[in-house]
Amino acid sequence: MLDETWAMSPSVALRPEPFGALAYHFGNRKLIFLKSPELVAVVRALGTGAAVRDALAQAGVPESQWTAYESALQGLADSDMIRRAA
């Protein structure tokens, strides 16, 4: 996943919150809490066409935490919050 390009699903909206953001999928009606501002920054960076690795670096996530973020992003992918970019 680190070297793949992902983007937020076009059916998803993010609402900023003090803890991070709420992600709501208008198609499947799922609501997910993004519990850190850094994760929100990573998800937003994915929309720029950056690979996951680049988005993590851009958001300032230490490399030692990339595995945890990759797991969180996989959960978002499983919920169709993010998709592989075409």
DAZIUR-V369973 format. One record per pair of residues at least 4 apart in sequence whose ideal C-beta (glycine too) atoms are under 7 Angstrom apart, sorted by the first residue. I is the first residue (numbers start at 1). J is the second residue. D is the distance in whole Angstrom. If there is no record, write none. Layout:
BEGIN
I,J,D ; I,J,D
END
This chain:
BEGIN
1,52,5 ; 1,70,5 ; 1,73,7 ; 1,74,7 ; 2,52,5 ; 2,53,4 ; 2,66,7 ; 2,70,6 ; 3,51,6 ; 3,53,6 ; 4,51,6 ; 4,52,6 ; 4,84,6 ; 5,49,6 ; 5,51,5 ; 5,85,4 ; 6,46,5 ; 6,52,6 ; 6,82,5 ; 6,83,7 ; 6,84,6 ; 6,85,6 ; 7,46,5 ; 7,47,5 ; 7,82,7 ; 7,83,6 ; 7,85,5 ; 8,12,5 ; 8,43,6 ; 8,46,6 ; 8,47,6 ; 8,81,7 ; 8,82,6 ; 9,25,7 ; 9,80,6 ; 9,81,6 ; 9,82,6 ; 9,83,5 ; 11,25,6 ; 11,26,5 ; 11,27,4 ; 12,23,6 ; 12,24,7 ; 12,25,5 ; 12,81,5 ; 13,24,5 ; 14,21,5 ; 14,23,6 ; 14,40,7 ; 15,21,6 ; 15,22,5 ; 16,21,5 ; 17,21,6 ; 17,22,6 ; 19,35,6 ; 20,34,4 ; 20,35,5 ; 20,36,5 ; 20,37,5 ; 20,39,6 ; 20,40,5 ; 21,34,5 ; 21,40,5 ; 22,31,6 ; 22,33,6 ; 23,32,5 ; 23,34,6 ; 23,81,5 ; 24,31,5 ; 25,29,7 ; 25,30,5 ; 25,79,7 ; 25,80,6 ; 25,81,6 ; 28,80,6 ; 30,79,5 ; 32,76,7 ; 32,79,6 ; 32,81,6 ; 34,39,5 ; 34,40,5 ; 34,43,7 ; 35,39,7 ; 37,41,6 ; 38,42,7 ; 38,59,5 ; 38,60,7 ; 38,61,6 ; 39,43,6 ; 39,69,7 ; 39,72,6 ; 40,44,6 ; 41,45,6 ; 41,59,4 ; 42,46,7 ; 42,55,5 ; 42,56,6 ; 42,59,5 ; 42,61,7 ; 42,69,6 ; 43,82,7 ; 45,50,5 ; 45,55,4 ; 45,58,5 ; 45,59,6 ; 46,50,6 ; 46,55,5 ; 46,82,6 ; 49,85,7 ; 50,54,4 ; 50,55,5 ; 50,58,6 ; 52,56,6 ; 52,70,7 ; 52,73,6 ; 53,57,7 ; 54,58,6 ; 55,59,6 ; 56,61,4 ; 56,66,6 ; 56,69,6 ; 61,65,5 ; 61,66,6 ; 61,69,6 ; 65,69,6 ; 66,70,6 ; 67,71,7 ; 68,72,7 ; 69,73,6 ; 70,74,6 ; 71,75,7 ; 72,76,7 ; 73,77,6 ; 73,82,7 ; 74,78,6 ; 75,79,7 ; 76,81,4 ; 76,82,5 ; 77,82,5
END
